[in-house]
Amino acid sequence: MSELRFDGRVAIVTGAGGNPGLGRSYALLLALRGAKVLVNDLGVGPDGRGMVGGGADKVVQEIIDAGGEAMSNGDSVATASGARSIVDAALEAWGRVDILINNAGVAPFALFDEISEDDIEKVVGVHLFGHIWMCRAAWRPMKENGYGRLVNVSSGVAVRGLAYQSIYAAAKLGVVGLTRTLAAEGHSFGIRANVIMPAADTLAWQTMLEPSFSEQARENGLTPESVAPVGAWLAHESCPYSGKVFQAQGGTIRELYFARTNGIGGTDGRLTLEAVAAQSAEVVDRTGSEVVPDPSPEIPDHMKPKRYRDTPRT
């Protein structure tokens, strides 16, 4: 296969100032392959506190030193105005936005009944609303150009659960639902949207977890650089998929998909409380499970709100 490149493409990578960091690795790889990259980072610590500063500028300088083209941005993804400012900066500099990798995030560790209300709002604001605002801001220019690649970052924590990360997991699973719907809506506009669930030793891990955990992760190949090719592939024009979820870690990539059991129930659509209780083992029996279909751009008229029926999509 010939080298996959991004010449002429403009990419935005949020939360890309950390070193080591996934965002930085995505930005460096895209730039190395020819993309113009806006490197966004608010400059706070991995837990959302303090001011680190300078990270985005350093990544930009790395790109420039390697012969690429990049610019830094310090606006917040957690507000609609901040997201618009990020996208507008790329449009003003390069006239288009082709790729958006929503990597920005904070992850304060706390038990569910102990996490502060401020941290709850911060986590949901950056992760879930950050994806919503950034995708909305990029949607219009992508739609006008008839092309776009959205790479939304979730986490395996969202599907398997992890103590101390309840709010983070809730927001990250919301990212999956958002992305699958955008895949359906974006199909006719040339916009593809996928989810990446990465695992890598980053500044967040090194800051908030025991050093031994970080060391072990590195020994097992869990580096940002091992994940970056997956994010870049999802951002490439040749990627044929949309609405899918991919897990990436340690040089591996897997699809995570949804399935449902055969369950119980008759054709009359009736169940009793006692029947559910008595046959619950059959409900959770995964033998012969059916894969839930990928998002479809075809929406039956009866599923559309009245105002959208028989209305051409523009």
Secondary structure, 3 states (H helix, E strand, C coil): CCCCCCCCCEEEECCCCCCCCHHHHHHHHHHHCCCEEEEECCCECCCCCCECCCHHHHHHHHHHHCCCEEEEECCCCCCHHHHHHHHHHHHHHHCCCCEEEECCCCCCCCCCCCCCHHHHHHHHHHHHHHHHHHHHHHHHHHHHHCCEEEEEECCCHHHHCCCCCHHHHHHHHHHHHHHHHHHHHHHHHCEEEEEEEEECCCHHHHHHCCHHHHHHHHHCCCCHHHHHHHHHHHHCCCCCCCCCEEEEECCEEEEECCEECCCCCCCCCCCCHHHHHHCHHHHCCCCCCEECCCCCCCCCHHHCCHHHCCCCCC
